[in-house]
Amino acid sequence: MSKSLTKYRDTGILILRIGIGIMFLYHGAPKLIGGPEKWEKLGMAMNYVGIPVFPVFWGFMAAFSEFFGGIFIILGLFFRPACILLLITMSVASIMHLGKGDGLGVASHAIEAGVLFLSLILIGPGKYSIDKD
């Protein structure tokens, strides 16, 4: 059975890219349009990795990478750079949640997404993408 499904590898990657991309658009849009107040709150997460300066900038970058990263993942355009930015964003989110004492249950979404983006960096966008592996 696994051999017969191998021919659908690129279709599977496309479905994954579209699904994850839409979800990151959904999560990133309110953060991006939230403006400087929202960005500052997001950017405060950088305190947990030892970077206490420029929270508005870091918050904007997190919102930008979630929203535009979602678009780029769907299209398969700038795929690996988008996955790298999202991996960094999810790593900081994971560290923040664990540092705040939220526990694994709260941090798990960011950890799982980080594992996904690390995997996608290695796998690539597949043939149904603008970047085309």
C-alpha positions as CSV (number, residue, x, y, z in Angstrom):
1,M,0.0,0.0,0.0
2,S,2.8,2.5,0.9
3,K,4.4,2.1,-2.6
4,S,1.1,2.9,-4.3
5,L,0.7,6.0,-2.2
6,T,4.2,7.3,-2.8
7,K,3.1,8.7,-6.1
8,Y,0.9,11.2,-4.2
9,R,3.8,12.6,-2.1
10,D,3.7,16.0,-3.8
11,T,-0.1,16.1,-3.5
12,G,0.2,15.4,0.2
13,I,2.8,18.2,0.6
14,L,0.5,20.6,-1.3
15,I,-2.5,19.7,1.1
16,L,-0.2,20.2,4.1
17,R,1.1,23.5,2.8
18,I,-2.4,24.8,2.1
19,G,-3.8,23.7,5.4
20,I,-0.9,25.0,7.5
21,G,-0.7,28.2,5.5
22,I,-4.3,29.0,6.0
23,M,-4.0,28.4,9.7
24,F,-1.0,30.7,10.0
25,L,-2.8,33.4,8.0
26,Y,-5.7,33.0,10.4
27,H,-3.4,33.4,13.5
28,G,-1.2,36.1,11.9
29,A,-3.8,38.5,10.5
30,P,-5.1,39.8,13.9
31,K,-1.6,40.1,15.2
32,L,-0.5,42.0,12.1
33,I,-3.4,44.4,12.0
34,G,-3.3,44.8,15.8
35,G,-0.7,47.6,15.4
36,P,2.1,48.7,17.7
37,E,0.3,48.0,21.0
38,K,-0.3,44.3,19.9
39,W,3.2,44.1,18.5
40,E,4.8,45.3,21.7
41,K,2.9,42.7,23.8
42,L,4.0,40.0,21.3
43,G,7.6,41.3,21.3
44,M,7.9,41.0,25.0
45,A,8.3,37.3,24.5
46,M,11.9,38.1,23.4
47,N,12.7,38.7,27.1
48,Y,12.6,35.0,27.6
49,V,15.5,34.5,25.2
50,G,17.5,37.3,26.7
51,I,16.6,40.1,24.2
52,P,14.7,42.8,26.2
53,V,15.0,45.6,23.5
54,F,12.8,46.6,20.6
55,P,9.6,44.7,21.6
56,V,7.5,46.5,18.9
57,F,9.9,45.4,16.2
58,W,10.1,41.8,17.4
59,G,6.3,41.6,17.7
60,F,5.9,43.0,14.2
61,M,8.3,40.4,12.9
62,A,6.4,37.6,14.6
63,A,3.1,38.8,13.2
64,F,4.7,39.4,9.8
65,S,6.3,35.9,9.7
66,E,3.0,34.2,10.7
67,F,0.8,36.1,8.1
68,F,3.2,36.4,5.2
69,G,4.8,33.0,6.0
70,G,1.4,31.5,5.7
71,I,1.0,33.0,2.2
72,F,4.5,31.9,1.1
73,I,3.9,28.4,2.4
74,I,0.6,28.1,0.5
75,L,2.3,29.3,-2.7
76,G,5.5,27.4,-2.2
77,L,7.4,30.7,-2.7
78,F,10.4,31.6,-0.6
79,F,9.4,28.4,1.1
80,R,12.5,27.5,3.1
81,P,13.1,31.1,4.3
82,A,9.5,31.3,5.4
83,C,9.8,28.0,7.3
84,I,13.0,29.3,9.0
85,L,11.2,32.5,10.1
86,L,8.3,30.5,11.4
87,L,10.5,28.0,13.1
88,I,12.2,30.8,15.0
89,T,8.9,32.4,15.9
90,M,7.6,29.1,17.2
91,S,10.8,28.5,19.1
92,V,10.5,31.8,20.9
93,A,6.8,31.2,21.6
94,S,7.6,27.7,23.1
95,I,10.4,29.2,25.3
96,M,8.1,32.0,26.4
97,H,5.3,29.6,27.4
98,L,7.6,27.3,29.2
99,G,9.4,30.2,30.8
100,K,6.1,31.6,32.1
101,G,5.3,28.3,33.7
102,D,2.4,27.6,31.3
103,G,3.4,24.0,31.0
104,L,3.7,21.7,28.1
105,G,-0.1,21.7,27.4
106,V,0.0,25.4,26.5
107,A,3.4,25.3,24.8
108,S,2.6,22.2,22.7
109,H,1.0,24.1,19.8
110,A,4.1,26.1,19.2
111,I,6.4,23.1,19.8
112,E,4.4,21.0,17.3
113,A,4.4,23.8,14.7
114,G,8.2,24.2,15.2
115,V,8.7,20.5,14.5
116,L,6.5,20.8,11.4
117,F,8.5,23.8,10.1
118,L,11.8,22.1,10.8
119,S,10.5,19.0,8.8
120,L,9.3,21.2,6.0
121,I,12.7,22.9,5.7
122,L,14.2,19.4,5.1
123,I,11.4,18.1,2.8
124,G,10.9,21.2,0.7
125,P,7.8,22.5,-1.0
126,G,7.2,19.7,-3.5
127,K,6.6,20.0,-7.2
128,Y,3.3,21.8,-6.9
129,S,4.9,25.1,-5.8
130,I,6.4,28.2,-7.3
131,D,9.8,27.3,-5.9
132,K,9.6,23.7,-7.2
133,D,12.1,21.5,-5.5
